[in-house]
Amino acid sequence: MQEKLWSKEFTAIISATVLLAWAFYALMPTLPVYLVEYMGMSKGNIGMIMAAFSITAILVRPLAGFVLDNHPRFRVLILSLIVSTVVYAFYPLVSGVAAMLLLRLIHGAIWGICSSANATVVADTVPPVRLGEGIGIFALCIPVGMTIGPMFGIEALRNYGPGTMFLSLLFVSLLAVVIALFARTPPRTITRTKFSLGNLFHRKALPLSLSMFFIMIAYGAIIVFVGIYAGQRGFANVTAFFLCFSAAIFFSRLFLGRLFDKGYFFHLVVAGLVLTAAGLPWLGLAATPIQFLAAGMVSGFGFGILMPTCQAAVNDLVDYRERGAANSTYLVSYDLGAGVGVLLIGFLAEKVPLGRIYVCCFFPILLSAGIFALAALPHYHRSKPVNPVTGT
């Protein structure tokens, strides 16, 4: 008989994460508009302000993992959610580039803590035999927030103005805090470790994190540049592309986590690598709008398989007391990979057609596959505990 997955705690952390992502992604398309139209900032200043968030999010993640492993995780989660809620109240109050830059630096740091805390607490609430399924469902929270948030933010800004928009996001974030209060996990034994740079990253998470770093280079290429690519090729269905891409990610994450729990880790990763390795070049060579959509779906299924599967494997490798550092190490690979991909492709796009760049994204995926086969998979089989379902 399977242990219960949808406990009160699991439901609460899933719901709180959706609301957190909702509020966060609502600012992605609306904050630049607010800074231009209501604060009269230049595009250069806006780029700096938007980038500041990512910088502190990346820098804080390793520290967040150390804090989560050395302090009560539920308390860290609630405190970070409260601070995140308070930050939304300051957006309409600050004026000037320096003040907004400081606010974004703070918000990025809090996001780094919140997202690491959510990923760690959800692993603590899931029965070990259903870890893959649970993390697969948790991995849906960000895509759902990415879908709802921008539409909500744009409509609120367009119809009611920035004051109402920021107040609405504060309310959504406050609701996340209230719901997260029901995610309290049983007290755990905490073995305090001395603070050092070596303790900010988890060694067991590094091979899979390195493999995912190269996958996220390709992911960043799609998320940021596919709209420009569609315009270059005359494809008017870019909205449909994102719907197909997101739907593929959603359904792959919804159902395939159970296969991880049954011991199909290798098969899932191989399937994900094959799909992404086929989808990115197909995207670059797409001759019709239908091929454009199909390539998006194939790539979406690949990314949707790889991301939660490897995150579940990272959590499977470590003791529950070390999940904070492990999840933070893994999530840093997400941020760095996507960031490097955006910077690299932004530079190359000035000189090389985007279609050719998408075809060449095959190579970081091939490099990821090599790391997986030569380092990550052997490391996983050496280090993982016995699966209570499969006995392997």
Helices and strands as residue ranges (DSSP letters): H 8-37, H 43-70, H 73-90, H 97-125, G 128-130, H 131-138, H 141-160, H 162-180, G 181-183, G 197-200, G 203-205, H 206-233, H 238-261, H 265-285, H 289-317, G 320-322, H 323-348, H 354-360, H 362-371, I 372-376, H 377-383
